């Protein structure tokens, strides 16, 4: 089970033991790492329906080589401009 799923389950369990009805706002406020609202809604709906939080895994976008090169080129350009401004100040 992923850590995101475990954290959602523990937050919902804590809210119910406190006698509070879990809601998106209450769950979002207690999460240690922010999650997108649609993910919280999906988890809450599943919990209300089955008393179980579905397995939620963090997805990382893998950049293609061209995308990585474009990012690096932008960073180099920005740093070169910054360096030129700093050298001009001296």
Secondary structure, 3 states (H helix, E strand, C coil): CCHHHHHHHHHHHHHHHCCCCCCHHHHHHHCCCCCCHHHHHHHHHHHHHHCCCCCCCCCCCCCCHHHHHHHHHHHHHHHHHHHHHHHHHC
